[in-house]
Amino acid sequence: MKKKEKSFIPLVVIFILVLQLINLSTAEQGQNIDNKNTKLINSDIKSINTLSITYRVNNSNTSNTELSKYNSEFNSYSIQKSQQKYKNLYHNNQVSEEAINQTMHLPDWFKYKVIDENLLKSYLASRSSILKDEPYFSSIIEVGRDFNINPILLFAITGQEQSFVPQDHVSATKIANNPYNVFCSWQSYNTDIVDASEIACRTIINLSNDRPDSVDPLVWINRKYSADQNWHYGVRSLYNEIIDFINE
């Protein structure tokens, strides 16, 4: 019996060692699987980011610029494109062919001109004009471009009609909706600055039709734009004043 017990003990020890080796091997395999899964997950996340970026670029108006896989670089690219779009929105100086064709009868100084907007704002500020602010300023500039009408002429008309709308006037925001007094006055037709500017441009274009070469353009418009026969003097004086201020 004693001999059998001695031979049995080494077998038990060997069995225990084998079990420990099996457990260690299983643990290592599990860790390797976890590492592989983690790598796969990270790879999938990067793939998703790449696909997301590719989709957003291909389905936008951006150029086909090669982008990094990382969102930080993509965000930087997006910001640059947004700034470019914003710049184009407010500084698109190209007049449409249709507008050019509809204003061929106008004198050159009536037609749209690119101006120094900062200097124009400075002039309006010197007149305490609310029109230097938004949405008035950009609306007048943009509508002038859309109709091929010189913005300085439009501002000069607002100066003659409403003294450029002083910002401390009790009804300044209402007057600024129609500073040209189209359809008689701002009281009778209180619209918004875009609509009023469009009507003013159409009026200038239409009233300029059939003008004899010997008649001054503002005098010709004066016949129907204003009951004040000296209206054209005021508009011309303010127009020249703005031009001189910008060119100083």
C-alpha positions in Angstrom: 0.0 0.0 0.0 2.8 2.5 0.8 4.4 1.9 -2.5 1.2 2.6 -4.4 0.6 5.9 -2.5 4.2 7.1 -3.3 3.6 6.4 -7.1 0.2 8.1 -7.0 1.5 11.5 -5.6 3.8 12.3 -8.6 0.9 11.7 -11.0 -1.3 14.1 -9.1 1.4 16.8 -9.2 1.9 16.3 -13.0 -1.8 16.5 -13.5 -2.0 19.8 -11.6 0.9 21.2 -13.6 -0.8 20.2 -16.9 -4.0 22.0 -15.9 -2.0 25.2 -15.0 -0.3 25.1 -18.4 -3.7 24.7 -20.2 -5.1 27.7 -18.2 -2.1 29.8 -19.1 -2.4 28.9 -22.8 -6.1 29.7 -22.8 -5.6 33.1 -21.1 -3.0 34.0 -23.7 -5.3 33.0 -26.5 -8.1 35.1 -25.0 -5.9 38.1 -24.7 -4.8 37.8 -28.3 -8.4 37.6 -29.4 -9.2 40.7 -27.4 -6.3 42.5 -28.9 -7.4 41.5 -32.4 -10.9 42.6 -31.7 -9.7 45.9 -30.4 -7.6 46.5 -33.5 -10.6 45.5 -35.6 -12.9 47.9 -33.8 -10.3 50.8 -34.1 -9.9 50.0 -37.7 -13.7 50.0 -38.2 -13.9 53.4 -36.5 -11.3 54.9 -38.7 -13.0 53.4 -41.7 -16.3 54.9 -40.6 -14.6 58.3 -40.2 -13.1 58.0 -43.6 -16.4 57.0 -45.2 -18.2 59.8 -43.4 -15.7 62.3 -44.6 -15.8 61.0 -48.2 -19.5 61.0 -48.2 -19.7 64.6 -46.9 -17.2 65.8 -49.4 -18.7 64.0 -52.4 -22.1 65.3 -51.6 -21.2 68.9 -51.1 -20.1 71.7 -53.4 -16.5 71.5 -52.3 -13.6 70.7 -54.6 -12.2 67.2 -54.8 -9.3 68.0 -52.5 -7.7 65.0 -50.9 -8.5 65.0 -47.2 -6.8 63.4 -44.2 -8.6 60.5 -42.4 -8.6 62.4 -39.2 -11.5 64.6 -38.2 -9.4 67.4 -36.9 -8.0 68.1 -40.3 -11.4 67.6 -41.9 -12.9 70.2 -39.6 -10.1 72.7 -40.4 -10.8 72.1 -44.1 -14.6 72.6 -43.6 -14.0 75.9 -41.8 -11.8 77.1 -44.7 -14.5 76.2 -47.2 -17.2 77.9 -45.1 -15.2 81.1 -44.9 -14.7 81.0 -48.7 -18.5 80.5 -49.3 -19.2 83.4 -46.9 -16.7 85.6 -48.7 -18.3 84.7 -52.1 -21.8 85.4 -50.8 -21.0 89.0 -49.8 -18.3 89.8 -52.4 -19.6 88.3 -55.6 -19.0 91.3 -57.9 -20.1 89.6 -61.1 -23.1 91.2 -62.8 -25.4 88.8 -64.7 -25.6 88.9 -68.5 -29.4 89.5 -68.2 -28.9 92.6 -66.0 -26.2 93.9 -68.4 -28.6 93.5 -71.3 -31.4 95.3 -69.5 -29.3 98.3 -68.6 -27.5 98.9 -71.9 -29.4 102.3 -72.3 -28.0 103.6 -69.0 -25.0 105.9 -68.7 -21.9 104.2 -67.5 -21.9 105.9 -64.1 -25.4 104.6 -63.4 -24.1 101.0 -63.7 -22.8 98.8 -61.0 -19.3 99.5 -59.7 -17.1 97.7 -57.2 -16.6 100.1 -54.3 -14.5 100.3 -51.1 -17.2 99.2 -48.7 -15.3 100.2 -45.6 -14.9 103.8 -46.9 -18.5 104.0 -47.9 -19.5 102.8 -44.4 -17.2 105.5 -43.0 -19.0 108.1 -45.0 -22.4 106.9 -43.9 -21.1 106.9 -40.3 -20.1 110.6 -40.7 -23.8 111.2 -41.6 -25.0 109.2 -38.6 -26.8 106.9 -41.0 -28.5 103.7 -40.0 -27.9 102.5 -43.5 -24.3 101.6 -42.6 -25.7 98.8 -40.5 -27.1 95.4 -41.5 -29.3 94.3 -43.2 -29.5 97.7 -44.9 -25.9 98.1 -46.2 -25.3 94.7 -47.8 -28.9 94.6 -49.2 -28.4 97.8 -51.1 -25.0 96.7 -52.4 -26.3 93.3 -53.5 -29.5 94.5 -55.1 -27.5 97.1 -57.0 -25.3 94.4 -58.3 -28.3 92.2 -59.2 -29.8 95.0 -61.3 -26.5 96.5 -62.5 -27.1 99.8 -60.7 -24.3 101.7 -59.0 -24.7 101.4 -55.2 -23.4 104.9 -54.8 -26.3 106.2 -56.9 -28.7 104.3 -54.7 -27.2 105.7 -51.5 -27.2 109.2 -53.0 -31.0 108.9 -53.6 -31.5 107.8 -50.0 -29.6 110.9 -49.0 -31.8 113.2 -51.0 -35.0 111.5 -50.0 -34.3 110.8 -46.3 -31.0 112.3 -45.4 -29.5 108.8 -45.3 -31.9 108.0 -42.4 -30.3 109.3 -39.3 -30.0 106.5 -36.7 -31.3 108.7 -33.9 -34.6 109.4 -35.7 -37.6 108.1 -33.8 -38.7 106.2 -36.9 -35.3 105.2 -38.2 -36.0 101.5 -38.6 -39.2 102.1 -40.4 -37.8 104.7 -42.7 -34.9 102.4 -43.5 -37.4 99.9 -44.9 -38.0 102.3 -47.7 -35.4 105.1 -47.7 -36.1 105.8 -51.4 -39.7 106.7 -50.8 -40.9 104.4 -53.6 -44.6 104.4 -54.1 -44.9 107.9 -52.6 -43.4 107.5 -49.2 -42.1 105.2 -46.5 -45.3 105.8 -44.5 -47.6 104.7 -47.3 -45.4 101.8 -48.5 -43.4 100.4 -45.5 -41.9 97.2 -46.9 -38.3 96.0 -46.4 -34.9 97.2 -47.7 -34.5 94.5 -50.3 -38.0 95.1 -51.9 -37.6 98.9 -51.8 -34.1 98.7 -53.3 -35.4 96.4 -56.1 -38.2 98.8 -56.9 -35.8 101.8 -56.9 -33.5 99.9 -59.4 -36.4 99.1 -61.7 -37.6 102.7 -61.5 -34.2 104.0 -62.5 -34.0 101.6 -65.4 -37.5 102.2 -66.6 -37.5 106.0 -66.3 -34.2 106.1 -68.2 -35.8 104.8 -71.3 -36.0 107.0 -74.4 -33.8 109.7 -72.9 -32.5 112.1 -75.5 -28.7 112.3 -75.7 -28.9 116.0 -75.0 -30.7 115.5 -71.6 -28.9 114.8 -68.4 -29.8 111.3 -67.0 -30.8 112.6 -63.5 -32.9 115.4 -65.0 -34.7 112.9 -67.2 -35.4 110.7 -64.2 -36.5 113.7 -62.1 -39.5 114.2 -64.4 -41.3 111.3 -62.8 -39.4 110.2 -59.8 -40.0 113.3 -57.7 -42.3 116.3 -57.7 -39.3 118.4 -56.5 -37.8 119.9 -59.7 -34.5 120.3 -57.9 -34.3 116.7 -56.9 -31.6 115.9 -59.5 -29.3 118.6 -58.1 -29.4 117.1 -54.6 -28.8 113.5 -55.9 -25.9 114.6 -58.1 -24.3 116.7 -55.2 -24.5 113.7 -52.8 -23.2 111.3 -55.4 -20.2 113.5 -56.0 -19.7 114.0 -52.3 -19.6 110.2 -51.7 -17.2 109.7 -54.7 -14.9 112.4 -53.3 -14.9 110.9 -49.8 -14.0 107.4 -51.2 -11.3 108.8 -53.5 -9.5 110.9 -50.9 
